[in-house]
Amino acid sequence: MSSLRNAALFLALGLCWGGSFPAIEVGLTELRPLLLGAYRFDLGALVALGYVFATADDPLPRTRADRGAVVVAAVLFVVANIAFLAYGQQYTTGGVASIVYSLNPILTTFFTVWLLGEGSLDLRGYVGVALGVVGVGIVAQPSPSALGGETTVGVALVFVAAVAVSLGSVLTRRLNPESDALPRTAWGMALGAVMLHGLSLAAGEPQPLPTALSPVVLASLAFLGVFASAIAYAIYFGLLDLLGPFEINLVSYVVPVVATVAGAAVLSEPVTPLTVVGFCVVVAGFALLKREAIRRELRSRRDSYAG
């Protein structure tokens, strides 16, 4: 039953994060990127903090490292991530954006070696990183006529968002905070929402109230805030403790499938052969980079079945 429960939660996480890409596109029809992110995390922080205060023994960040992790979450996970992701999705489809975003495990491994000095990358590891970047380049449709076009611009912006999240996860680990991850993330959502509201006003974005939005856009905001933010983060951190970082990172390769299928079904977005090829190259890069972890995982599974 526990395995079935974990598998169901893993699938739910993939659906929540995969569905966020077409939901962002729907939200962008009536909201500018920064305000869309602000409203998303207003709701996400409200739900997450409500859960934290109801369940956590100490919901407040107490130490300097805890407060630093909250700032990292706000600046990199919320503001930089959401701003670049939403701006990028103005120029490309959710399916393409989700494939670029699937570079997260590759980039996180690279930053872990570079900034924390944990582990090392041999020649095949660097080839794996390069393959991931090449896969994203293929998704960007790198023909001379398309170079500098909207798709390329969108892919570049989403790539910056992926870098922000990967860097944020490594910097958080470097800070070594003492509090649980979910309370830190909830406070990071709240601080990030405030920052996004300020940036939205400074950028001169129109400021329609939620009551002025259409039911479809309100539904997309509800999905983004409740399911793709508050619930998804709760599932993620719960599975991280149960499954470990290797298995939970595999969700990065479920998300593009969900996003692409949802975008094609709901928004009639095209799926080009280059998009599929690029995704396969990114997955190949991940497999090469994490080959030792894959071997250990397969060996562990084989031994457990044999026992």
Protein Blocks (a to p, Z undefined) as FASTA:
>chain_A
ZZmmmmmmmmmmmmmmmmmmmmmmmmmmmpcfklmmmmmmmmmmmmmmmmmmmmmmblcd
fbfmlmmmmmmmmmmmmmmmmmmmmmmmmmmcfklmmmmmmmmmmmmmmmmmmmnopajd
dfklmmmmmmmmmmmmmmnopafklgopaklmmmmmmmmmmmmmmmmmmmmmmnopabdf
klmmmmmmmmmmmmmmmmmmmnopacddfklpcfklmmmmmmmmmmmmmmmmmmmmmmmm
mnojmlmmmmmmmmmmmmmmmmmmmnopacdfklmmmmmmmmmmmmmmmmmmmmmmmmmm
mmmmmZZ
